[in-house]
Amino acid sequence: MKKNNIILAAILTTVLGTSSCRKEYFPSTQIDETSALTNAGDIETATIGTYALFKDLNYVRSGHFLTEFPSDEIAQGQNSSDDLTNLYKYTHLINSSHASLFWSQSYKAAGAANKIIQVIDDNSTSDLKQLKGENLYIRAMMHFNLVRIFGRPYYQNSGDNAGIPILKEGLTDEQKLTLPRSKVKDVYDFIIADLIKAADLMTVSKTNPFASKEVAFALLSRVYLYQENNQKAIEYANKVISSGRYALLQGSEYQTYFRSAPEGNKETIFCTRHIKTEDRGYSAIGSMYFSGDGNGVAQNQAFSGWGEIYASKKYYDFLSSNPTDKRLNFISTYSVNGVVQNNTKLTPNTPMHYINKYNLQEGIVNLSSPVYLRLAEMYLNRAEANAKLNNNQLALDDVNVIRTRAGIPSLTIASVAASGKTVLDVVLEERWMELAFEGQRAYDLFRNGKSMIRNYPGTHAVSGNVNQTVTAFDNRVVSFIPLTEINKNPALIQNP
């Protein structure tokens, strides 16, 4: 029952091409249910179709904009007619196109997973249990990303705030269209139960575009960290780190981390695989971040992409405080004859620090397989959890693993104290440097009760004032439930 990316790409075209005209809120997989899902081959084909649903631009692109653009590591260089400008500025709309597309596509994928989950018995053969586990993982991932975007951080009101509807298997069409928002804590319980069961069912070690036991463990570590169950976050990070399946890339391999085909990447745990024929050009995530040639040399805007979103001055200056930091390789500053070019649309004029984490895969400028989980995060999850448990040396040990790989000095308890920071402060700073542009920064701040502080040039500036602060309890921390969904489902209550 071997899967491959060529099959995945073919079914992507079929599934998404046929689903674009459908009007159902929670569509099934594209196989006739009266005759399909009766044997392992059908179920495997349907599972590949489930993966294809979250390769769609409505999920990948809109989801990236929703999670990454509200951060302080990027700066929008010019206003855009696209709704992404509203996400960046925190001027959320009840009819946000990206929120609506992401919501709908996420539930399509969860609904497709449900069709498979419900037909496979827990006592089936190992290959069928593997497929059930993969679909449980996908369903959990969909719900987790939805509750991150539309539900408040777990620690606020102990998870008692409104989350998102839980789409379980076995619901009738009428029930699906009248699902209320479950509480954040109930959504987390559902996600955790799915991931634990998925890990138990999956026994095949697949390549990183597909779910496996360790993929479920890695997401469990993140979910428990967000839930502030620090012991569990450590436990599952340990399972991934000690599994022997992964290793931190070093040296030049690390500096070109995102440019090679992901299957051979030892650090990537799970990614959304795009092959060469799936280059989306100006519609790709990377087209917003970079404009240049296939060698990574930055050029003027519109040379190969829009090039409208830059590394913020705040992020770039902090990262550059260690000139040897290998992570500077993920930034391509646009210069001409050695002179750094400024974006004159911003006041003050600001260098154009392009970002290349979503570009240059296999030499194709705008091709990327976005990484969702990787080993470095497991070290940083463990570090954060240990810092919160006052295991400060253990936390710094993991931080120093990441810093050493990046080529910058290690930290000690004494050096942290001398800086006036806490160990948790430096852990969060290292997460900022290492996981930048990967959709985690805003959540790292808000779930820790910290404010988003933008004190650098960008389109968020008002009347020349570049300072924008969004506190963890601000209504703008979460997106509005799409109005189109509320109109379909009167049980949905809007965020304030």
PyMOL commands that set and color helices and strands:
alter all, ss='L'
color gray80, all
select helices_A, chain A and resi 5-19+40-53+57-68+84-89+97-117+126-150+156-159+173-176+184-201+213-227+230-241+251-255+257-259+262-264+276-278+281-283+286-289+313-320+326-330+375-388+392-406+413-418+423-434+441-446+475-477+483-488
alter helices_A, ss='H'
color red, helices_A
select strands_A, chain A and resi 74-76+268-271+309-311+331-333+335-336+339-340+342-343+350-351+353-355+371-374+452-455+467-470
alter strands_A, ss='S'
color yellow, strands_A
deselect
rebuild
show_as cartoon
